[in-house]
Amino acid sequence: VQVKRLHEYKRQLMNALGVLVRRNRLKRDPAWRDRAVPRAVLFAGKAAPGYAAAKLILRCLCRVADLVNGDPEMKGRLAAAFLPNYSVGMAEKLIPPADLSEQISTAGCEASGTGNMKFAMNGALTVGTLDGANIEIRDAVGHEHFFLFGKTAEEIAELEAWETAPDGSRRRRYDPAAVLHAHPEIAEAVGMLADGTLTPEEPGAFRPLYDALTVYGDRYFVLADLPAYLEAQDRVDAHYRDAAKWNVSAARNIAGMGWFSSDRAVSGYAREIWNLKPSF
């Protein structure tokens, strides 16, 4: 489950590309299909009215779901849905049964996050980057009960740097094209944004998303982290196949979330920031 405000840095598009890679693997690789765990991938959240890229990503999520759900070969193996009008009432129904919490923002972009806490305290395991409260959650529940992936904020800063090429020209250290060249299955999924697979009636509808990743530098490093994200999802499958092991991890997540109690937080502020002492 990935429920949060629609924003490029929160990388719902990475999750969607992961769904497409999974769909393509299931269609062509019988050996992979036999060991893959069935998945239902759920999205929810709202986009700001004027945020064109976020609204286009929302539309893309819906079309990815249509592609997957309309394919008979995916029946019982992969499903996806975007749930409209996300609200507290929906969260009450969606968060408690979730198995996996997608907290995959670009490292260094998320201030904190509380949705990740809600999922963990209800027993969902997290697949996530070292960003925001993910860092404290991972320490609290135990590193072995958290599916870490992706570059750190420091590594992202290095990729953002510019360097001088042998011919004297200046270029950005990070080249999204190199990721596509090294990972054909990622290149295939990204290509589906531009080749009309998702919108046959309007082939160019998602071209701006394709261009953002391939032409305009992949600002939020979706492609840079995507290989590690796919590998983390393979670890999720392996972990889930051992029900006893998964249940231990779920229990560890629930038990480890006491640190995030509001009572503890307010007491800490009173003691360390406001220099107040209890009156009783």
Buried (B, 14 or more C-beta within 10 A) or exposed (E): BBBBBBBBBBBBBBBBBBBBBBBBBBBEEEEEEEEBBEBEBBBBBBBEEEBEBBBBBBBBBBBBBBBBEEBEEBEEBBBBBBBEEBEEEBBEEBBEEBBBBBBBBBBBBBEEBEBBBBBBBBBBBBBBBBBBBBBBBBEBBBEEBBBBBBBBEEBBEEBBEEEEEEEEEEEEEBBBEEBBEEBEBBBBBBBBBBBBBBBEEEEEBBBBBBEBBBEEBBEBBBBBBBBBBBEBBBEBBEBBEEEEBBEBBBEBBBEBBEEBEEEEEEEEEEEEEEEEEEEE
